[in-house]
Amino acid sequence: MRKLLKGLGYLAATILVLLVAACIYIYSVAISKPPVPADTAILKAQPRQLGANSYVLGNNWLRKSESGWWEMYVEGGAFERGVINGKLSKEVFAYQEQAFFDQICKLVPSAFYRQFLKYLIGFYNRDLEKNLTPEQRLEIYGVSLSANPKFDEIGPAYQRLMNYHAAHDIGHALQNLALVGCSAFATWNERSEDGGLLIGRNFDFYVGDRFADNKIVGFFAPDSGHRFMMVTWGGMTGVVSGMNMQGLTVSLNAAKSDLPSGSATPISLLAREILQYAGSIEEAVAIARKRHTFVSESLLIGSAHDNKAVVIEKTPDEVQVYDPNSNQLICTNHYQSAKLGNTELNKNHMEESASVYRQQRIAELLGQTSKLNPQRAAAILRDQGGLGNKFIGYGNEKAVNQLICHHSIIFEPNKRLVWLAAAPWQLGKYVAYDLNKIFALKGLGTDHELVENSTIAADTFLQAPAYRNFVAFRTLAAKAQAGEEVSPQQFIQLNPEYYHAYVLAGNAFYKQKNYAEARQAYAQGLTKEIASKGEEQYMRKQIAACDKQLR
């Protein structure tokens, strides 16, 4: 017995030593050293307040528009741009990071596990910095100098900001696209009213309402490459939607991905590189071929130079270009090229998700529409119907407008004109920015509106009782998710055509041990337009569980 205990003691000691050694190793490789900028004079500069919500720093500025968008202009070299970006948007950045941190705390309540997760992610992304260009590293480092130290629990500022840029990639692989369901389309030549290229896109990336509270339309004049605009948020230097002064646009649509095997270039930073350095489709494809990325993504590229749009289909291993060889293009969340479109992963995703349905609905709407203009594009982006104009409930993932949109944008590349929807979602009015005028400004002398006089009116749905019912429905769903007692019948009363209302009602009934009512709710849900096979399987599984309880 003594020998056994002694042996177990040695084993325990050995395991402890190995664990300590592993922790030391993970710590040593998880922390990246920031780059060393050649000139740090910009660190001494401080913004000056121009108005209630406007600030200037040299020629650079940040202001809040009447439509609710933060507007920011930044120029200079990489480190300079990063520092100015951070200084101007410091409060917005802190708010964004607080929202992100609160979400992490909800998902991982234990401070111990959050600390462990910090080093685990750091270890996983230990080579992330090697997949960033020197310019990208310097700009991210510059922004990180304005990061709030209260979030150092997540990691050192530079380290965590780099990891934030990879969060979209890891998140959409781990979540199986649960938070990502974007839709986009383009028309040109005889399909557009003026013959020019027109692109509409919804960025349906939802991580809570607060994440979309402080959106930024950023205008950047780098010392190398093209001047460009992008939709962004505090701390973000990557691109998810943008257009440059060559009339080239980039927008990201997540595709089905396997779990990443290791660190690579975040897709938003690849999109940023394309936006800053490409002026044509050919140049955009060449840049995409240079980079190894985390996950699979569709990059819709519009080009005034080519007066057309294509989709660059990117996986960690290869690049394909989908050209519809017509005068319109639709992109949702599956691949369409001959090679990548026929992979088992993509075909399964097409069958199991709402991506194909949304693509078909957009095609249907384009077919019902005469030559496209910004107003007609906005109507498509706001559409909540199903195929055949069937009503499928508010918030259905099969709809073009899922009522979760972070931002909705319309590009007119030949005119260098961009339209952005005001909150909530894409329901507020669309305001237009003329990039020719924005980049002609020499600083911001007075705090004044920068949008064009033309607008697209807010959706009339905002004034309808159905809108108020949907807001109440979302509030009720949040209470149920937080564990509060709710009325199951209310879900159905507030959103009777949405299949998920019956899932929520069934779950609430089941929690109350009202198994007969729960079964009936799940069964009713199966008669509605269900967004994915996973949801259908869940309801059938719950019906079986109710039957078992009722025996």
N, C-alpha and C positions, 0 to 999 in steps of 0.2 A: 504493500500500500504506500509506504514511504517513497519507494522508487517511482510508483505511478504518479504520486503527487509532485514529486521532484521533477519528473518528466513533463507533467502538465505545466509546472511553473516555468520551466525552460521554454516550453512552447509558447506560453503566454508572453513571456519576456521577448522572445524572438518576434512574435507578431507585433508587439508594441513598438519595438525598434524599427520594424519594417514600415509600420504606419507612420511613425514620426519621420522616417527617412522619405517616405512618399510625400508627406505634407510639405517637408522642406523642399523637395524637388519641384512639386507643383507650384509652390510659392515662388521659387527662383525662376521658373520658366513662364509663369503667368503674368509677371509684371514687365511691361515694355518701357524702355527708356525713351522719353520724348526726343524728337529731333532737335538739333541746335540751329536756330535761325541765324542768318548772316548779319541781320540788322534788327535791333530790338527798340529802335527809337519810338516806334508807334505805341509802345507800352506806356509812355508818359502822357499821351493824348487822352483827353476826356471829353465825352459828349456834352453838348450844351442844349438845354431845353429851349425849344422854340415855341411850343404851344402846350396845351393841356396833355396831349398824347403825341407829341412830336419832338424829335431830338435830332441834332446835327453834329457831325464830327468831320470837319473839313468839307469835302464835297459829298460826303456820305450822309445818309439820313434814314430815319425810321419814323413813320407816322401811322396813325390809325384812321382809316377812311370812314365815311359815313355809312358805308355798306357793311362795316364790321371787319374788313380785312386789314391786317397790318401790312404796310407797304415799306419795303426796305431797299435801299440802293447802296451797293458796296463796290469799291474799285481798288485796284492795286495788285501787288504781288501776293503769293499764297499766304504767307504768315501774316502780312498786313491785313488781307481780307478777313482772315480768321479772327484776328484780334478785334477789328472794327465790328465785325458781325457779332461777336460775343459781347462787346461793350454796349452796342446799341440795343441788342435784344436780351440783355441780361435778365430782366424781370420776366419776360416772356419765356425764356429758356428755363428759368427756375420753376415757373408754373408748369411747364411741360414735363420737366423731370419729376416734380412732385406727383403729378398725375401718373406717371410711369411707375414711380416708386410705390405709390399707394396700391397700384394694380399688382405689383410684385408681392407686396405684403399680404394682399388678399389670397394670392395663389400659394404663397409660402409664408404662413404666419410665424413660424419659428425663426428667431434671429440667428440661432445656431446654424440651422439649415441654409439660411440666406448667406451666411458667411462661407459655408462649405460650397454652396452653389457658385459664389463669386470666384473661388479658386478653380472650381471644376470648369466653368465657362472660360476662365482665363487660360487654363491648360488646353482646353479644346481649341481655343483661338490663339494659341501661343505663336503661330506663324502668320497671324493675320496681317501684321505690320509689313511682312515681306511681300504681301500681295497688293499693297498700296503703293502708288507712285510717290516719289519725294514731295511733289506738289500737294498731293492729297494729305500726306502725313503732316506737313507744315500747316495747312489750313485747319485741319482738325485740332492740331495742338493749339493754334491761335485761339480758336473758339473755346477750347477747354480751360483756358486761363480765366474765363469768366464763369466757370461752373461753380455752383454753390457747394461749399465744403460739407454741408450737412448730409450730402449723399455719398460721402466717402466710404460709407459702409458697403456700398455696392462695389467700390473699387476706386483707385486714384483717377482723377478727372480725365486725363488723356486716355488711360486704359478703358475706362467705361464708355467714353464717347466713341472710341473705335468700335467697341462691342455693340453700342446702340446702332451703328450703321449696318451691323450684321444681323440685328434682331429681326428685321423683316424676313430675311432669308431663312433663318433657323425657325422662326415662328410659323411661317407658312408651310414648311416641311413637317414640323411636329404637329401642327394643328390640322394638317390635312386640308388646308384651304378653308377652314371653318370661319376665318376672319377676312378672307380675301375672295371677292367675287366680282372683279371689275368688268366693265363693258365699254367697247369703243367701236367707232365706225368712221369711215372716210369716204368722200365722194369727190370726183373731179371731172373735167371736161363736160360732156352733155348732162351728167348727173347733178352738177352744181349750177345754181342760178346764174352766176357770173362766169362759169367755166373754170374758175380757179379751185384749188384744193381746199376742202373744208373738212375738219376733223372734230368729232365730238367724243367726249370720254367721261365716264363716272369712275372715280377712284373709291370703290366700295371696300375700304379697309377700316374695320370697326374694332376699337379697343376701349370703348367707353366714351360717353358723351364729352367728358372733360378733355380728351385727347384732341378734339376738333375745336376747342374754344378759341384758340389763338393761332389761327392759320396765317401764314405769311406769304405774300406774293413778293418774291425777291428778284431784283434786277442787278445783274453782276457784270462788271466791266473789268475782266482780268487783264493782267499785263501781257498775257499770251493767249492765243486762241480767239474765239468769237465772244462778243457780248451776248448775253442771254437772260431770259427770265425763267423762273421755276416756281412752282408751288411748294412750300416747305413749312417747317415749324422750328421752334427754338432748338438750336444745337445741331440741326441737320444740314450737312453740306452735300449729301447725295441728292439725286433727282428721281422723282416718280412721275412728274409731268412737267414739260417745259418746251420752250421754243427759243432758238437763237436768231441773231440778226441776219443770218443767211436764209432764214425761212425754213430751217430744219426743225422738226418737232420730234420729241421722244415721249412715250408714255409706256408704263409697265403694266402688264397683265400676267399675274402668276399662273404658272402651269403646274401640272402634277409632278411632284418630285419624290425621289427616294430620300431617305434620311442622309444628310451630308456626311461624308466620311472624314472631313477635316476642313481646316480653314482655307479660304480662297478669297477672291475679290467679291465684296458685296455687290449685288446687282445694281443698287442705286448709285454706286460709285462708277460702275461701268457706264450707266446711263448718263451720269454727269460728264464723264470723259467724252462720250459721243457728242453731247450737246455743246461742249466747249470747243471741240476740235474738228467736228465733221461739218461739211457744208453740202454734202450730197449723200444719196443712199449708198453709193459705192464706198465712200469714205467711212460711213457709219458701220458698214459690214466689215471693213478692214480692221477697225478698232475692236469690234466684237470678237473677231477671230483671235486677237492677241491675248485675251484675258481668260483665265480659268476661273469660273464662278462657282458659288456654293450650290445653287439650285437651278431648276428649270424655270424659264421665264420667256414670255413673248414680249418683244419690244416693238411696238407699232412706231414705225419711222415714217413721217411725212416730210416731203421735200419740195419746196418751191422751185428749186433748180430743176428737178425732174418732173414737177407737176403731177405727182402721184404718191401713193403710199404703199409700203410693203410691211411685212412682219418679219423681224429677225427672231427666229426660234432658237433659243440658246439653252443648251444643257451644260452640265459641268464638262462634258467631253467633246461636244461638237456644236456647229452652227449650221442651220438651214435657213434659207430665205423663202418665205411664202409670198408669191406674187399672184394675185387673182386673175391677172391678164384681162381685166375689165375696168370699168370706171367707178367701181365702189369696192370697199373692203370692210369686213366685219371681224372683230377680234374679241373673244371672251376669254375663257380660261382653258382651252385645249389647243393642241397643235393641229395645223391644217396641211403642212407640207407632206409630200408623198412619203418621205422616209420617216420623220418623227411622228407623223399622224398615224402611222400603222404600227407603232410599238404597242405591246400589250398593256403597258402602264397607261398610255394615253387612251387606248380604246376602252379600257376598264373605266377610266375617269369620265369619258364621254357618256358611257352607259349609266354610271352611278351618280353623277352630279347634275346640277342645273345648267351647266355651261352650254350644252347644245341647244337646250330649250331657249335660253336667252338669245343665242345667235339666231335661231329661227324667228323669234319674235322681232328682233331688230330688222331682219330681212323682210318680214311681213310689213312692218311699219314703213320701211324705205319704199316698198312696193306700193304702199297706199299714199305715198307722198310725191308731189311733183318735185321739180328740181329743188335741191336742198339749199337753204340759206340758214343763217344763224337762228332765226326764230323757229324754223321747222326742226332744226337740230335739237334745240332746247326742248321742244315738245316730245321728241323721241326719248331724250335723256330723262324726262320726267314721267314717262309712261309707266303705269302700274298694272296694266292689263296682261292677260295671258294670250296664248294663241287663239286666233279667231275672235279677238277682242273680248274674250271671256274674263269676267272678274274673278280673281284668284285670291282675294284677301289682301289686306294692307301689310306690307313687310315681307311678302313671299320672296324667297331667294330666286325664284324663276322669273321675277319681274325685272325689267331694265332698271326701274327705280325701286330699290329694296328698302328705302327710307333708313339707310345707314350711311349714306355717302359722306366721305370726308371732304371731298371737293369734286365739283363738276366743272368742266372746262371745254370751251369751244375755241379752236384755232382757225385763223384765216392766214396761212403762212405767206401768201403772195402780198398781202397788205401789211404784214407784221402786226396783226391785230389779234388780241386774245380776249375772250369773254369768260368771266368767272361768276359763279352763282353765289349769292349771299345766303347766309344761314336762314332757316334750318335746312340742312341737306341741300338738294338742288332745287328747293322750292322757292327760295328768295329770288329777288330780281337778279338778272345777269348784268354785270357792268363790264364795260370794255376798256382795255388799255391799248394805246397805240405805242408800240415800242420805239418807233421813230421819234416821237415826241419825248418819251421818257428818257431816252439816252441822249437827247439833245440838251437836256437840262444841265446847267453848270452849278450844281449844288441846289439846295432848297432855301431860297431867300425868305419865303413866307410859308406859313402852314395853310395850304390850300388843297382842294380836291384835284386829283390827277387823272380821274377817269374821264372818258369821252361823254358827250351829252347824250348819246344814244344808249338806251337800256332795253332789256327784254323784261317785260313786267313779271312780277311774282306770280307763282301758280295760284289759281283761284281755289285750289284744294285747301290752302291755308285758312280760308274763311269758312270752310264747310264743317258741319257737325262731325263728319267722319274723321276729320283731322284731330279734333279734340278727343274723340273716342280712341284713336290710335295712341295719342299721348298718354291717356289714362291706361290703356292696355300695356304700354311699355312700363309705366310706373308700377302697375300690378305685378308684372313679370319680375321686375327688380326686387320687389318685396318677397315674392316667392323664392327667388334665388337666395335672398338673405336669410331664409328660414322662417319668415313671418307667416302667420296664419292668414290665408286669403280665401275669398269666396270663389270656388271653382267655376260656378255658373257665369261669373262676371267675364271671364276670359272669352267665353263663347258669345255672350251678349255684345261685347265691345268689338269683336272682330270675327263674325260668324263664318266667313268664307276662307279664313286662313287655317290651313291644316294644323299649324303649330299651336293655335289657340286650344285645340282639342287635346293635344299632347300635354299642354300646361294644365288644362282642366283635369285630365286623367291623372296626372301626377299629384295634383292637390287632393283629388278624391281618394287616391291610393294612400296618401299620407294619413288621411282621416279614417282609413280602413273601410271606406265605402266602396267595396270592390265591384259591386254591380254597376254603380254609377261610373266608376273609373273605366270599366270594360266598355260601357256604352259610349263614353267620350272617345276612347281610342278607336273604336269601330267606326264612329262618325268621321273621325279624322282620316281614316283610310279612304273615304269617299271623296276627299278633296284633292286638289292639285298638290302632290307631295314633291318637295324639292330634291330629294335624294333617296337612293335605295337604303342608305343607312337609317334614315328617319322611318321609312316604311318597316324595316326589320325591327327597329326599336318598338314601334307600336304593336307589331304582331307578337313580339316577345312579352310585352306588358299584358296583352290580352291573355296569353297563356298563363302568366303569373296570376292574373285575376281569376281565371278559371280554376287554378289550383287552390286558391284561397276559398272559392265558393263551393268546392266539393264537400 
